[in-house]
Amino acid sequence: MFDVIVVGGGPTGLMLAGELRLHGVHVLVLEKNTEPTGQSRALGLHARSVEVMDQRGLLEQFLARGQQFATGGFFAGIDKPWPDRLDTAHPYVLAIPQSITEHLLTGHATELGTEIRRGCEVVGLTQDADGVTVELADADVPGGGSTRLVPGGGSTRLVPGRESTRLRSRYLVGCDGGRSTVRKLLGVGFPGEPARVETLLGEVEVAVPQETLAAVVAEVRKTYVRFGAMPLGDGMYRLIVPADGLADDRTTPPTLDAFKQRLRTIAGTDFGAHSPRWLSRFGDATRLAERYRTGRVLLAGDAAHIHPPTGGMGLNLGIQDAFNLGWKLAAEVAGWAPQGLLDSYHTERHPVAAAVLDNTRAQTELLSPEPGPRSVRRLVSELMDFEEVNRYLIEKITALSVRYDFGEGHDLLGRRMRDLPLKQGRLYELMHTGRGLLIDRTGHLSTTGWTDRVDHVIDTAEEPDVPALLLRPDGHVAWAGEDQTDLLNHLPRWFGTPTA
């Protein structure tokens, strides 16, 4: 019996698996696809997700494979300078294809001991007071059966073999995308708005010089902001173009001929597009699961929320879901979670997703070629010349402004803490283990009774500008002050009953 089964081997599921393994949870990831798709719908990590990778010691790997950009254009494609002095040590977007993000997170999860089985499609589940039973479709991959990706000898190896069609775990998390089978099997409502417009997307080679393509794109975007081209290297470009209406089946990709025809209609040329790596389509539907937890089954990532990709928040939102959920679910498995801790996952993350949906709805309106939305877009562009407005919008997109409601208290309460230079190293370097952390500038506080869950660091650095901070494993401030009695009142809320 597993502790946790994660359904879905995308960025959200892989991030969650790594978080659980930091705490010794026995994790199995089930992925329906037999091989990685190689598609990269998402192309970057925003500042908060970059912080997440830094907090777990993964950032150097990501920086080595990506590029840093501190440029505008992330709110509705309105090109404004990046605001100064963002409250982060990482004031940039890290451009990195989703396929590489998945590769790096797969390596991280398996190095920590996660077992990943590919070619495993979930078709049923039931739960009782003790756990969850998962039913799998019969596997059908070369070599017979599902494929396991497991740690071995310091590297990964593929182990073929047919598995039982039923598996058992104490908890299950559906990270299986917008068409989530887990969510449907649970019967969780997914209210929202259906798609009104559709966009075609693909990675293709072109037969025109980059200067020619860039000139056409600049002219077309004066009317169609949802049109664009991005060089990927080796003659490959990522092209995006508004579709003509809605497809009956959005899971079926467009043909190359249909894609080129739409390019000619919008841009007057198809750029000689050929040799597609992949083609796809997406709509602007916005939906949010009614609840993130049903008994022993939880939802995360696109299984819990879908929205247009405007602003590039989708993959980031899922990774941040996993970062919030991982330590809480691990505490539940370990038996020390205080009452309500696991339910706080929904309480904290559901409003964040709702705000992202509103954000992308607003951006989508500003992308319309109609006269009314174009007038509003010009007004918003003027407002973004005020640094306060520009900063407000960028902090929403990058998730730096997220603050969970922990009740009344210090202004930092509920906020994520930026990385800080300390006498004993950087703050984020002290958080690689995924435990709670007390930064104590007084030298008089104690975490006795919670030392198996909370690290206590006495440090006299100039920052933070408070006597002491208690951080949750996800870096959000759970307490700030200097009184030992007050600290003892807050530790049980997040870290349970003290040990003898």
C-alpha positions as CSV (number, residue, x, y, z in Angstrom):
1,M,0.0,0.0,0.0
2,F,1.4,3.4,-1.0
3,D,1.1,6.5,1.2
4,V,0.1,8.7,-1.7
5,I,-0.7,8.0,-5.4
6,V,-0.3,11.1,-7.6
7,V,-2.2,10.8,-10.9
8,G,-0.5,12.8,-13.6
9,G,3.2,13.2,-14.3
10,G,3.3,16.8,-15.4
11,P,5.0,19.7,-13.6
12,T,2.4,19.8,-10.8
13,G,2.4,16.0,-10.1
14,L,6.2,15.9,-10.2
15,M,6.7,18.9,-8.0
16,L,4.2,17.3,-5.5
17,A,6.0,14.0,-5.6
18,G,9.3,15.6,-4.8
19,E,7.8,17.6,-1.9
20,L,6.3,14.4,-0.4
21,R,9.5,12.5,-0.7
22,L,11.4,15.2,1.2
23,H,9.4,13.9,4.2
24,G,9.8,10.2,3.5
25,V,6.3,9.7,2.1
26,H,6.0,6.5,-0.1
27,V,4.8,8.0,-3.4
28,L,3.7,6.6,-6.7
29,V,3.1,8.7,-9.8
30,L,0.8,7.3,-12.5
31,E,1.1,8.9,-15.9
32,K,-1.2,7.9,-18.8
33,N,1.3,8.7,-21.6
34,T,3.9,6.1,-22.2
35,E,6.5,8.8,-23.1
36,P,6.9,12.5,-22.5
37,T,5.0,14.4,-25.2
38,G,7.8,16.8,-25.9
39,Q,5.3,19.7,-26.2
40,S,6.0,22.9,-24.4
41,R,2.8,24.8,-24.0
42,A,4.3,26.8,-21.1
43,L,7.6,28.6,-21.7
44,G,8.6,30.1,-18.4
45,L,8.7,30.4,-14.6
46,H,7.6,33.5,-12.9
47,A,9.4,35.0,-9.9
48,R,7.5,33.0,-7.2
49,S,8.1,29.7,-9.0
50,V,11.8,30.6,-9.3
51,E,11.8,31.2,-5.6
52,V,10.2,27.8,-5.0
53,M,13.0,26.1,-7.0
54,D,15.6,28.1,-5.0
55,Q,13.9,27.1,-1.7
56,R,14.4,23.4,-2.7
57,G,18.0,23.7,-4.0
58,L,16.9,23.2,-7.7
59,L,17.5,26.7,-9.1
60,E,21.0,26.2,-10.4
61,Q,19.8,23.4,-12.7
62,F,17.0,25.6,-14.0
63,L,19.2,28.6,-14.5
64,A,21.6,26.5,-16.5
65,R,18.8,25.5,-18.9
66,G,16.9,28.8,-19.2
67,Q,17.3,32.5,-19.9
68,Q,16.5,35.4,-17.6
69,F,14.3,38.2,-18.9
70,A,13.2,41.3,-17.0
71,T,10.9,42.7,-19.7
72,G,7.3,43.9,-19.9
73,G,4.4,42.5,-21.9
74,F,3.1,40.0,-19.4
75,F,-0.2,41.7,-18.7
76,A,-2.3,41.4,-21.8
77,G,0.8,41.8,-24.0
78,I,1.1,45.5,-23.0
79,D,4.8,46.3,-23.3
80,K,5.9,48.3,-20.4
81,P,9.3,48.4,-18.5
82,W,9.7,45.9,-15.7
83,P,9.0,47.7,-12.4
84,D,12.0,48.5,-10.2
85,R,12.7,47.0,-6.8
86,L,10.3,44.0,-6.8
87,D,10.2,42.3,-3.5
88,T,12.2,39.3,-4.5
89,A,15.8,38.3,-5.1
90,H,14.7,37.0,-8.5
91,P,13.1,39.9,-10.3
92,Y,12.9,38.2,-13.7
93,V,11.1,35.6,-15.8
94,L,13.0,32.5,-16.4
95,A,12.3,31.4,-20.0
96,I,12.5,27.6,-20.0
97,P,10.4,25.2,-22.1
98,Q,7.9,23.0,-20.2
99,S,9.6,19.9,-21.5
100,I,12.8,20.8,-19.7
101,T,10.9,21.8,-16.6
102,E,9.3,18.3,-16.6
103,H,12.7,16.7,-17.2
104,L,14.3,18.4,-14.3
105,L,11.5,17.8,-11.9
106,T,11.4,14.1,-13.0
107,G,15.1,13.8,-12.1
108,H,14.5,15.5,-8.7
109,A,11.5,13.3,-7.8
110,T,13.3,10.0,-8.8
111,E,16.5,11.0,-7.0
112,L,14.5,11.4,-3.9
113,G,12.9,7.9,-4.4
114,T,9.7,8.5,-6.3
115,E,8.4,5.7,-8.4
116,I,6.9,6.8,-11.7
117,R,4.8,4.4,-13.8
118,R,4.0,5.4,-17.4
119,G,1.3,3.9,-19.6
120,C,-1.1,3.8,-16.6
121,E,-4.5,5.2,-17.2
122,V,-6.8,5.6,-14.2
123,V,-10.4,4.5,-15.0
124,G,-11.9,4.2,-11.6
125,L,-11.5,4.9,-7.9
126,T,-13.2,4.3,-4.6
127,Q,-12.3,5.4,-1.1
128,D,-13.1,4.3,2.4
129,A,-12.0,5.3,5.9
130,D,-8.6,3.8,5.4
131,G,-7.6,4.7,1.9
132,V,-8.2,4.9,-1.8
133,T,-8.4,2.1,-4.4
134,V,-7.5,2.9,-7.9
135,E,-8.5,0.9,-11.0
136,L,-6.2,1.1,-14.0
137,A,-7.0,0.3,-17.6
138,D,-5.0,-2.7,-19.0
139,A,-1.6,-1.4,-20.1
140,D,-0.6,-1.8,-23.7
141,V,3.0,-0.7,-24.3
142,P,6.0,-2.4,-25.9
143,G,7.6,-4.9,-23.6
144,G,4.3,-5.8,-22.0
145,G,2.6,-3.6,-19.5
146,S,3.3,-0.3,-17.8
147,T,6.7,1.3,-17.6
148,R,8.3,2.3,-14.3
149,L,10.8,5.0,-13.9
150,V,12.6,4.4,-10.6
151,P,15.9,5.5,-9.0
152,G,18.7,3.1,-9.4
153,G,22.5,3.3,-9.1
154,G,22.5,7.1,-9.1
155,S,20.6,7.3,-12.4
156,T,17.2,6.3,-13.7
157,R,16.3,3.1,-15.5
158,L,13.2,1.9,-17.3
159,V,11.7,-1.3,-15.9
160,P,8.9,-3.0,-18.1
161,G,6.3,-5.3,-16.6
162,R,2.6,-5.7,-16.3
163,E,1.1,-4.5,-13.0
164,S,-2.1,-5.3,-11.2
165,T,-5.1,-3.3,-12.5
166,R,-5.9,-2.2,-8.9
167,L,-3.7,-0.2,-6.5
168,R,-4.2,1.0,-3.0
169,S,-3.0,4.1,-1.2
170,R,-3.8,6.1,1.9
171,Y,-4.3,9.3,-0.2
172,L,-4.6,10.2,-3.8
173,V,-4.0,13.5,-5.6
174,G,-5.4,14.2,-9.1
175,C,-2.9,16.3,-11.1
176,D,-4.2,15.0,-14.4
177,G,-5.0,18.2,-16.2
178,G,-8.1,20.2,-17.2
179,R,-10.0,17.1,-18.4
180,S,-9.1,15.4,-15.1
181,T,-10.4,11.8,-14.8
182,V,-10.0,12.0,-11.0
183,R,-12.2,15.1,-10.8
184,K,-14.9,13.5,-12.9
185,L,-14.8,10.3,-10.9
186,L,-15.2,12.3,-7.7
187,G,-18.2,14.1,-9.2
188,V,-16.7,17.5,-8.2
189,G,-18.3,20.4,-10.0
190,F,-16.2,22.5,-12.4
191,P,-18.3,25.6,-12.9
192,G,-17.2,28.5,-15.1
193,E,-17.4,29.8,-18.6
194,P,-17.0,27.7,-21.8
195,A,-14.5,28.9,-24.5
196,R,-15.6,31.8,-26.7
197,V,-12.5,32.1,-28.8
198,E,-9.9,29.6,-29.9
199,T,-6.2,30.0,-30.8
200,L,-3.9,27.8,-32.9
201,L,-0.4,27.1,-31.7
202,G,2.5,25.2,-33.2
203,E,6.2,24.8,-33.5
204,V,7.2,24.8,-37.1
205,E,10.1,25.7,-39.5
206,V,9.6,28.7,-41.7
207,A,11.0,29.7,-45.1
208,V,11.5,33.4,-44.6
209,P,14.3,35.4,-42.9
210,Q,13.7,36.3,-39.3
211,E,13.7,40.0,-40.1
212,T,10.8,39.5,-42.6
213,L,8.8,37.4,-40.1
214,A,9.4,40.0,-37.3
215,A,8.2,42.9,-39.5
216,V,5.0,41.0,-40.4
217,V,4.3,40.1,-36.8
218,A,4.8,43.7,-35.7
219,E,2.3,45.0,-38.2
220,V,-0.4,42.3,-37.6
221,R,-0.2,42.7,-33.8
222,K,-1.4,46.3,-34.2
223,T,-4.8,44.6,-34.7
224,Y,-4.5,41.0,-33.5
225,V,-2.6,40.9,-30.2
226,R,-3.2,37.1,-30.1
227,F,-0.8,36.7,-33.1
228,G,2.9,36.1,-32.6
229,A,6.1,34.3,-33.4
230,M,9.0,33.3,-31.2
231,P,12.3,31.9,-32.5
232,L,13.3,28.7,-30.8
233,G,16.6,28.1,-32.5
234,D,17.7,25.8,-35.4
235,G,15.2,27.5,-37.7
236,M,12.2,26.5,-35.5
237,Y,9.5,29.0,-34.5
238,R,6.6,29.0,-32.2
239,L,3.7,30.5,-34.0
240,I,0.3,31.5,-32.5
241,V,-2.7,32.7,-34.5
242,P,-6.4,33.3,-33.8
243,A,-8.6,30.4,-35.0
244,D,-11.7,30.8,-37.1
245,G,-14.4,29.9,-34.6
246,L,-14.4,26.9,-32.2
247,A,-13.5,23.4,-33.1
248,D,-16.0,20.6,-32.2
249,D,-13.2,18.6,-30.6
250,R,-10.3,20.7,-29.2
251,T,-8.3,17.6,-28.4
252,T,-7.8,17.1,-32.2
253,P,-4.9,19.2,-33.4
254,P,-5.2,21.3,-36.6
255,T,-3.6,20.1,-39.8
256,L,-0.7,21.9,-41.2
257,D,-2.8,23.0,-44.1
258,A,-5.4,24.5,-41.8
259,F,-2.8,26.2,-39.8
260,K,-1.2,27.8,-42.8
261,Q,-4.5,28.9,-44.2
262,R,-5.3,30.7,-41.0
263,L,-1.8,32.4,-41.1
264,R,-2.6,33.6,-44.7
265,T,-6.0,34.9,-43.6
266,I,-4.6,36.9,-40.6
267,A,-1.1,37.8,-41.8
268,G,-1.4,37.6,-45.6
269,T,1.4,35.0,-45.7
270,D,2.0,31.6,-44.2
271,F,5.8,32.2,-44.0
272,G,6.4,29.0,-45.8
273,A,5.7,27.1,-42.7
274,H,6.7,23.4,-42.8
275,S,8.0,20.4,-40.8
276,P,5.9,21.0,-37.7
277,R,7.2,19.6,-34.5
278,W,3.7,19.7,-33.1
279,L,0.4,21.6,-33.6
280,S,-2.3,22.3,-31.1
281,R,-5.2,24.5,-30.2
282,F,-6.6,26.1,-27.0
283,G,-9.6,28.0,-25.9
284,D,-10.3,30.7,-23.3
285,A,-12.5,28.7,-21.0
286,T,-12.3,29.5,-17.3
287,R,-13.4,26.9,-14.7
288,L,-12.7,26.3,-11.0
289,A,-13.3,23.2,-9.1
290,E,-15.9,23.6,-6.3
291,R,-13.6,21.9,-3.8
292,Y,-10.0,20.8,-3.8
293,R,-10.5,17.9,-1.3
294,T,-13.0,15.1,-1.1
295,G,-12.2,12.8,1.7
296,R,-8.8,11.2,0.9
297,V,-8.7,12.6,-2.6
298,L,-7.4,16.0,-3.6
299,L,-7.0,18.0,-6.8
300,A,-4.1,20.2,-7.9
301,G,-3.0,22.1,-11.0
302,D,-5.2,22.2,-14.1
303,A,-7.4,19.4,-12.6
304,A,-8.5,22.1,-10.1
305,H,-8.6,25.1,-12.4
306,I,-8.3,26.1,-16.1
307,H,-7.9,29.5,-17.7
308,P,-6.4,31.1,-20.8
309,P,-2.6,31.1,-20.9
310,T,-2.4,34.9,-21.1
311,G,0.2,36.0,-18.7
312,G,1.8,32.6,-18.5
313,M,0.4,31.7,-15.1
314,G,-0.9,28.2,-15.6
315,L,2.1,26.0,-15.0
316,N,3.3,28.3,-12.2
317,L,-0.1,28.1,-10.5
318,G,0.1,24.3,-10.5
319,I,3.7,24.2,-9.1
320,Q,2.6,26.6,-6.4
321,D,-0.4,24.4,-5.6
322,A,2.0,21.5,-5.1
323,F,4.3,23.5,-2.9
324,N,1.4,24.4,-0.6
325,L,0.0,20.9,-0.5
326,G,3.1,18.8,-0.2
327,W,4.2,19.4,3.4
328,K,0.6,19.4,4.6
329,L,-0.2,16.0,3.1
330,A,3.1,14.7,4.4
331,A,2.2,15.9,7.9
332,E,-1.1,14.0,7.6
333,V,0.6,10.8,6.5
334,A,3.2,11.1,9.3
335,G,0.4,11.6,11.9
336,W,1.4,15.0,13.3
337,A,-0.8,17.3,11.3
338,P,-2.9,19.6,13.5
339,Q,-6.7,19.5,12.9
340,G,-7.6,21.5,9.8
341,L,-4.1,21.6,8.3
342,L,-5.0,19.6,5.2
343,D,-8.2,21.5,4.7
344,S,-6.2,24.7,4.7
345,Y,-4.9,23.7,1.2
346,H,-8.3,24.4,-0.2
347,T,-8.9,27.5,2.0
348,E,-5.6,29.1,0.8
349,R,-5.3,28.0,-2.8
350,H,-8.9,28.2,-4.0
351,P,-9.0,32.0,-3.6
352,V,-5.6,32.3,-5.4
353,A,-6.9,30.4,-8.4
354,A,-10.1,32.4,-8.4
355,A,-8.0,35.6,-8.6
356,V,-6.0,34.2,-11.5
357,L,-9.1,33.3,-13.4
358,D,-10.3,36.9,-13.0
359,N,-6.9,38.2,-14.1
360,T,-6.9,36.1,-17.3
361,R,-10.5,37.0,-18.0
362,A,-9.6,40.7,-17.9
363,Q,-6.5,40.1,-20.1
364,T,-8.5,38.2,-22.6
365,E,-10.9,41.1,-23.0
366,L,-8.0,43.4,-23.6
367,L,-6.8,41.1,-26.4
368,S,-9.9,41.5,-28.5
369,P,-9.6,43.2,-31.9
370,E,-13.0,44.9,-31.3
371,P,-13.1,48.7,-30.9
372,G,-14.4,48.8,-27.4
373,P,-11.8,46.5,-25.8
374,R,-9.1,48.2,-27.8
375,S,-10.1,51.5,-26.3
376,V,-9.9,50.0,-22.8
377,R,-6.6,48.5,-23.7
378,R,-5.2,51.9,-24.6
379,L,-6.5,53.3,-21.3
380,V,-4.9,50.5,-19.3
381,S,-1.7,51.0,-21.1
382,E,-1.7,54.7,-20.0
383,L,-2.4,53.7,-16.4
384,M,0.5,51.3,-16.5
385,D,2.8,54.2,-16.9
386,F,2.2,54.8,-13.2
387,E,4.7,52.6,-11.5
388,E,2.3,51.7,-8.7
389,V,-0.2,50.3,-11.3
390,N,2.5,48.5,-13.2
391,R,3.9,47.0,-10.0
392,Y,0.5,45.9,-8.8
393,L,-0.3,44.0,-12.1
394,I,3.1,42.4,-12.3
395,E,3.1,41.2,-8.7
396,K,-0.3,39.6,-9.3
397,I,1.0,37.7,-12.4
398,T,4.2,36.6,-10.7
399,A,2.3,35.6,-7.5
400,L,4.6,37.8,-5.3
401,S,1.6,39.5,-3.8
402,V,-0.1,36.3,-2.6
403,R,-1.0,36.6,1.0
404,Y,-2.8,33.8,2.9
405,D,-5.3,34.9,5.6
406,F,-3.8,33.8,8.9
407,G,-5.8,36.3,10.9
408,E,-4.7,39.6,12.5
409,G,-1.0,40.2,13.3
410,H,2.2,41.5,11.9
411,D,2.2,42.9,8.4
412,L,4.3,40.0,7.2
413,L,1.9,37.4,8.5
414,G,0.7,35.1,5.7
415,R,3.1,36.5,3.1
416,R,5.9,34.6,1.4
417,M,9.3,35.7,2.6
418,R,11.9,36.8,0.1
419,D,15.4,35.3,0.2
420,L,17.6,37.1,2.7
421,P,21.3,37.2,3.3
422,L,22.0,35.8,6.8
423,K,25.2,35.3,8.8
424,Q,24.7,31.5,8.3
425,G,24.0,31.7,4.6
426,R,21.0,32.6,2.5
427,L,17.6,32.1,3.9
428,Y,16.5,29.9,1.0
429,E,19.5,27.7,1.5
430,L,18.2,26.9,5.0
431,M,14.9,25.7,3.5
432,H,16.1,22.9,1.2
433,T,14.9,20.2,3.6
434,G,11.3,21.3,3.5
435,R,10.9,21.8,7.2
436,G,9.6,24.7,9.2
437,L,12.2,27.4,10.1
438,L,12.5,29.8,13.0
439,I,14.9,32.7,12.3
440,D,15.7,34.0,15.7
441,R,17.6,37.3,16.1
442,T,17.0,37.4,19.9
443,G,18.8,34.2,20.8
444,H,16.2,33.7,23.6
445,L,13.5,31.6,21.8
446,S,13.0,27.9,21.8
447,T,11.3,25.3,19.6
448,T,11.7,22.5,22.1
449,G,9.0,19.9,21.3
450,W,9.0,20.6,17.6
451,T,12.7,20.1,16.7
452,D,11.7,17.1,14.5
453,R,9.6,19.5,12.4
454,V,11.1,23.0,12.8
455,D,14.7,24.1,12.4
456,H,15.8,26.9,14.8
457,V,18.5,29.2,13.5
458,I,19.9,32.0,15.7
459,D,21.2,34.7,13.5
460,T,22.1,38.3,14.1
461,A,21.9,39.5,10.5
462,E,20.4,42.9,9.8
463,E,17.4,41.3,8.0
464,P,14.7,40.5,8.6
465,D,13.7,43.7,10.4
466,V,11.8,41.8,13.1
467,P,13.1,40.0,16.2
468,A,12.1,36.6,14.9
469,L,10.2,34.9,12.1
470,L,8.5,31.5,12.0
471,L,8.3,30.2,8.4
472,R,6.2,27.3,7.2
473,P,7.9,24.8,4.9
474,D,6.5,26.8,1.9
475,G,8.1,30.0,3.0
476,H,5.0,31.8,4.2
477,V,5.3,33.7,7.5
478,A,3.4,31.9,10.3
479,W,4.4,34.2,13.1
480,A,6.6,37.3,13.8
481,G,7.6,38.6,17.2
482,E,9.8,38.0,20.1
483,D,7.7,36.6,22.9
484,Q,8.2,32.9,23.7
485,T,4.7,32.4,25.0
486,D,3.2,33.9,21.9
487,L,5.4,31.6,19.8
488,L,4.2,28.6,21.7
489,N,0.6,29.6,20.9
490,H,1.4,29.6,17.2
491,L,3.6,26.5,16.7
492,P,0.8,24.0,17.3
493,R,-1.4,25.6,14.6
494,W,1.0,24.7,11.9
495,F,3.2,22.0,13.4
496,G,0.9,20.0,15.7
497,T,1.3,18.7,19.2
498,P,4.8,18.9,20.7
499,T,6.7,15.7,21.4
500,A,7.7,14.9,24.9
